[in-house]
């Protein structure tokens, strides 16, 4: 049961993060090539997350730290944007889930 919820939460957060970044592309705050480059790790991670790979969640937590740093620069920079704040919140939430996911997976095996 928890594993199914973990898959659902992970997929929902990935979709929300990509959608939030796409909104910034539409508004003109981000270039399309950066959006594609930014979305690529999420799209690679999604199949491994659906297989509930412990190593994938542990590895992706480190990738999310880089995304966190980038998002913090935009949120606490000169001109913050509401979608940058939403992106920061989703990244932090996804990081917490990525950290606790291996424990949930191992407990429910």
C-alpha positions in Angstrom: 0.0 0.0 0.0 2.7 2.5 1.0 4.8 1.5 -2.1 1.8 2.4 -4.3 1.5 5.8 -2.5 5.2 6.4 -2.9 4.9 5.8 -6.7 1.9 8.1 -6.9 3.6 10.9 -4.9 6.8 10.6 -6.9 5.1 10.7 -10.3 2.8 13.6 -9.1 5.8 15.7 -7.9 7.8 15.1 -11.1 4.8 16.2 -13.2 4.2 19.2 -11.0 7.8 20.2 -11.2 8.0 19.9 -14.9 4.7 21.8 -15.3 5.9 24.6 -13.0 9.1 24.9 -15.0 7.1 24.9 -18.3 5.1 27.8 -17.0 8.3 29.8 -16.5 9.2 29.0 -20.1 5.8 30.3 -21.3 6.2 33.5 -19.3 9.6 34.0 -20.7 11.8 33.7 -17.6 13.5 30.4 -18.8 14.7 29.4 -22.2 13.4 26.3 -23.9 16.8 24.5 -24.1 17.3 25.0 -20.3 13.8 23.6 -19.7 14.7 20.5 -21.7 18.0 20.1 -20.0 16.4 20.7 -16.6 13.6 18.1 -17.2 15.9 15.4 -18.6 17.0 13.9 -15.2 13.3 13.8 -14.0 12.3 11.8 -17.1 15.2 9.4 -16.6 14.4 9.0 -13.0 10.7 8.3 -13.4 11.0 4.6 -14.7 13.4 3.8 -11.9 11.1 5.4 -9.3 8.2 3.3 -10.6 10.4 0.2 -10.1 11.0 1.4 -6.5 14.8 1.3 -6.9 16.5 2.3 -3.6 19.7 3.4 -5.3 17.7 5.6 -7.7 16.0 7.5 -4.9 19.3 7.9 -3.0 21.1 9.2 -6.2 18.3 11.5 -7.1 18.4 13.1 -3.7 21.8 14.4 -4.6 20.6 15.7 -7.9 17.8 17.5 -6.1 20.4 19.3 -4.0 21.7 20.9 -7.2 18.2 21.9 -8.2 17.7 23.3 -4.7 20.7 25.5 -5.1 19.6 26.8 -8.5 16.1 27.5 -7.2 17.4 29.3 -4.1 19.4 31.7 -6.3 16.2 32.6 -8.2 13.9 32.9 -5.1 16.3 34.9 -3.0 17.7 36.8 -5.9 16.9 40.2 -7.2 13.4 39.6 -8.7 11.7 36.5 -7.3 8.7 35.1 -9.1 5.9 33.1 -7.5 6.5 30.0 -9.6 10.1 30.0 -8.5 8.9 29.8 -4.9 6.5 27.0 -5.8 9.4 25.2 -7.5 11.5 25.6 -4.4 8.7 24.2 -2.2 8.2 21.2 -4.5 12.0 20.5 -4.7 12.2 20.5 -0.9 9.2 18.2 -0.6 10.6 15.8 -3.3 14.0 15.8 -1.5 12.3 14.7 1.7 10.4 12.0 0.0 13.6 10.8 -1.8 15.4 10.6 1.5 12.7 8.6 3.2 11.8 6.4 0.2 14.5 3.8 0.7 13.3 3.2 4.2 9.7 2.9 3.1 10.7 0.5 0.3 12.8 -1.7 2.6 10.1 -1.8 5.3 7.4 -2.9 2.8 9.4 -5.6 1.0 
